[in-house]
């Protein structure tokens, strides 16, 4: 009788350990997986029963859902580098920057004159 009980206890413990290890972290309740494993190893009967009663999350029908496989994206291929987003030539880019600098200089000049006129009108 003791041998049968020991075999059943060992089977329950191994089943609980396998179940704990194969579960995703979001399907484990109350404690982290490592603590559940330690609990089942230290106190096999109580730990296994507690695991199956309160430690795992069941779906609505009581049937364990299969684990979704993680998709790993393919590493980037070492092909030619992507073309630059700006297709203008260097001369065109410099000309655009010169126009932008001139625009900001003119805006600053206009603001300066507005302030001077405001000061003169206040006198």
C-alpha contacts under 8 A as a table, 3 or more apart, distances in Angstrom:
res1	aa1	res2	aa2	distance
1	X	4	X	5.30
1	X	5	X	6.36
2	X	5	X	5.09
2	X	6	X	6.10
3	X	6	X	5.04
3	X	7	X	6.18
4	X	7	X	5.14
4	X	8	X	6.15
5	X	8	X	5.11
5	X	9	X	6.01
6	X	9	X	5.02
6	X	10	X	6.05
7	X	10	X	5.06
7	X	11	X	6.08
8	X	11	X	5.03
8	X	12	X	6.06
9	X	12	X	5.07
9	X	13	X	6.08
9	X	44	X	7.20
9	X	45	X	6.42
10	X	13	X	5.06
10	X	14	X	6.07
10	X	44	X	7.91
11	X	14	X	5.16
11	X	15	X	5.96
12	X	15	X	5.09
12	X	16	X	6.09
12	X	45	X	7.62
12	X	48	X	6.64
13	X	16	X	5.12
13	X	17	X	6.15
13	X	40	X	6.57
13	X	41	X	7.49
13	X	44	X	5.67
13	X	45	X	7.10
13	X	48	X	5.82
14	X	17	X	5.06
14	X	18	X	6.08
15	X	18	X	5.20
15	X	19	X	6.06
16	X	19	X	5.01
16	X	20	X	6.05
16	X	40	X	7.42
16	X	48	X	5.60
16	X	51	X	7.10
16	X	52	X	7.36
17	X	20	X	5.09
17	X	21	X	6.09
17	X	37	X	6.25
17	X	40	X	7.13
18	X	21	X	5.20
18	X	22	X	6.08
19	X	22	X	5.35
19	X	23	X	6.15
20	X	23	X	5.45
20	X	28	X	7.76
20	X	33	X	6.49
20	X	36	X	7.30
20	X	37	X	6.99
20	X	56	X	7.93
21	X	33	X	7.30
23	X	27	X	6.19
23	X	28	X	7.02
23	X	67	X	7.79
24	X	27	X	5.44
24	X	28	X	7.03
24	X	67	X	7.60
25	X	28	X	5.44
25	X	32	X	7.64
25	X	33	X	7.18
26	X	29	X	7.63
27	X	56	X	6.07
27	X	57	X	5.08
27	X	58	X	7.93
28	X	31	X	7.15
28	X	32	X	7.04
28	X	33	X	6.82
28	X	55	X	6.00
28	X	56	X	4.96
28	X	57	X	6.14
29	X	32	X	7.61
29	X	54	X	7.27
29	X	55	X	4.99
29	X	56	X	5.74
29	X	57	X	6.64
30	X	55	X	6.44
31	X	35	X	6.29
31	X	36	X	6.61
31	X	55	X	7.54
32	X	35	X	5.57
32	X	36	X	6.61
33	X	36	X	5.09
33	X	37	X	6.24
34	X	37	X	5.14
34	X	38	X	6.29
35	X	38	X	5.06
35	X	39	X	6.04
36	X	39	X	5.03
36	X	40	X	6.16
36	X	47	X	7.55
36	X	51	X	7.21
36	X	55	X	7.87
37	X	40	X	5.23
37	X	41	X	6.21
38	X	41	X	5.14
38	X	42	X	6.03
39	X	42	X	5.27
39	X	43	X	5.80
39	X	44	X	7.39
39	X	47	X	5.33
40	X	43	X	5.38
40	X	44	X	4.71
40	X	45	X	7.45
40	X	46	X	7.50
40	X	47	X	4.29
40	X	48	X	5.45
40	X	51	X	7.94
41	X	44	X	5.44
41	X	47	X	7.63
42	X	47	X	7.80
43	X	46	X	5.76
43	X	47	X	5.32
43	X	48	X	7.93
44	X	47	X	5.25
44	X	48	X	5.78
45	X	48	X	5.39
45	X	49	X	6.18
46	X	49	X	5.18
46	X	50	X	5.96
47	X	50	X	5.17
47	X	51	X	6.00
48	X	51	X	5.04
48	X	52	X	6.29
49	X	52	X	5.27
49	X	53	X	6.06
50	X	53	X	5.04
50	X	54	X	5.77
50	X	55	X	6.50
51	X	54	X	5.64
51	X	55	X	4.27
51	X	56	X	6.27
52	X	55	X	6.05
52	X	56	X	6.18
53	X	56	X	7.34
54	X	57	X	7.79
58	X	61	X	7.79
58	X	62	X	5.64
58	X	63	X	7.12
58	X	64	X	6.62
59	X	62	X	5.57
59	X	63	X	6.47
59	X	64	X	6.63
59	X	65	X	7.13
60	X	63	X	7.74
84	X	87	X	6.75
88	X	92	X	5.91
88	X	93	X	6.29
89	X	92	X	5.21
89	X	93	X	6.31
90	X	93	X	5.07
90	X	94	X	6.19
91	X	94	X	5.15
91	X	95	X	6.13
92	X	95	X	5.04
92	X	96	X	6.13
93	X	96	X	5.09
93	X	97	X	6.20
94	X	97	X	5.03
94	X	98	X	6.13
95	X	98	X	5.05
95	X	99	X	6.27
96	X	99	X	5.13
96	X	100	X	6.20
97	X	100	X	4.99
97	X	101	X	6.09
98	X	101	X	5.11
98	X	102	X	6.15
99	X	102	X	5.07
99	X	103	X	6.12
100	X	103	X	4.99
100	X	104	X	6.28
101	X	104	X	5.22
101	X	105	X	6.15
102	X	105	X	4.99
102	X	106	X	6.16
103	X	106	X	5.15
103	X	107	X	6.21
104	X	107	X	5.04
104	X	108	X	6.17
105	X	108	X	5.16
105	X	109	X	6.23
106	X	109	X	4.94
106	X	110	X	6.18
107	X	110	X	5.08
107	X	111	X	6.22
108	X	111	X	5.13
108	X	112	X	6.12
109	X	112	X	5.05
109	X	113	X	6.26
110	X	113	X	5.17
110	X	114	X	6.18
111	X	114	X	5.06
111	X	115	X	6.23
112	X	115	X	5.22
112	X	116	X	6.27
113	X	116	X	4.97
113	X	117	X	6.10
114	X	117	X	5.13
114	X	118	X	6.10
115	X	118	X	5.00
115	X	119	X	6.20
116	X	119	X	5.13
116	X	120	X	6.21
117	X	120	X	5.06
117	X	121	X	6.09
118	X	121	X	5.18
118	X	122	X	6.28
119	X	122	X	5.18
119	X	123	X	6.67
120	X	123	X	5.42
